[in-house]
C-alpha cells in the first residue's frame, strides 16, 4: 500500500487551521472536536519516524482529552509546544515560522488551560 506524503502547502494549511482551532477552543474553554484534530496530526506524522515522539504524545493527549484529565492535558500540551518549537529549528525555511507558530500556540493554550485544569 503506497502512502501519500502531504505537500508543504497542505502541511502549512494544516498548521494554520490547527492554530486557529487551538485559539478557538481556548476562547470557548471547550474540547469538542479536538480528538479529530489530534487524529489528523497523528496521521500526518505517522510516516515520519523523526516525529515518533510527538505522535506518541499526541496519542496520550487524545486519551487525556477523552478522559477529561485537565492536568494531563496541560502537561502534554506544554510538552508538545516545546517539542514542536524545537523541531521548527530543523525544518525547511518556509515551514520553520509556521511550525514555531504552532508550538507557541500549543504553549499558550497550555498556559491558558492551566488556569482551569483540575
N, C-alpha and C positions, 0 to 999 in steps of 0.2 A: 504494500500500500504506500503510495507516494504521499509525501507531506508537502504542503504548500507553505512556503515561508512568507510571512507578511512583508509587504513592501515598506520602505522607510516612510512613505506618505501615509500608509494605513496605520503604521505604528504611531506616528505623530498625531493623527486624528484620534486614535485610541487613547493616547496620553491626555490630549486636550479634553476629551469627553470625560475621562476619569477625574481629572482635576475639577471640572465643572460639577460632576456627581458628588465628589467629596465635599465641595463647598456647599452644595445644595443640602446634603444630608446633615452637615454640621449646623446649618442655619435652622433646619427643621427639627433637629435633635431626633432623627429617625434613621433606622437601618433598613427600612423596607426596600427591597430590591438590591441591596448591597451584595448578597450572595451571588447573584447573576453576574455582577461586575467582577467579583473576585474570581469566579469560574472562568470568565472570559480571559482574565490575565493569566491564570494558571495555564489555560490552553495556549495562549500566545507564547508563554515561556517554556512550555514542555519540550520543545525541540532544541533548546539552548542549554547545554549542560553547565555553562558558566553561571546560569541563573537558578540552578537547582536549589540552593539555599533559600532564595527569595520565594520560589514556588512552594517549598515546604512550609515557609512561614505564612504564605497565603492560604494554604490548606488549613493550618492551625487557626488563622483569622476567620476563615469561613465557619469552622466549628464553633469558635468563640461567639461569633455573631448569632449563629443558630441557637446557642445556649444562653444568649444574652448575658455573657460574662463580661461585664464592663471593665473590670481591672485588666483582664487578659487582652481585651480588645485594645485598650490604651497601650499596654505594654508592647503588643505585636505591631501596632501602627507606629509607635515610636521607633521600634527596631527596623521596620520596613522603610520608614522615612530616612533613617540614617544609611541603611544599606543601599537604597535607591540613589540617594545623593552621592554616595561613594562610587557607585557604578557609573555615574554620569561622567566622571573624570576619564573613564576608559572608552567612552562612546565616541562615535564619529562626531565631527564638529557640528554638523547640522542638527544632531539629536541631543547633544550634550545639554543645552539650555532647557529643552523640554523635559528631559529626564530629571534635571535638577529641580525644575518647577514641580514635577510630580512628587519628588522626595520632600520638598518644602511643604507642599500641600498635605502630604501624609503626616508630617511632623506637626504642622499647625493644627490639623484635625485632632491628632492625639492629645495635644495640649488642651484644646477646647473641650474634648470629650472627657478629659481627666477631671474636669470640674464637676461632671455629672456622674462619673463612674462610682458604682457602689462596691 
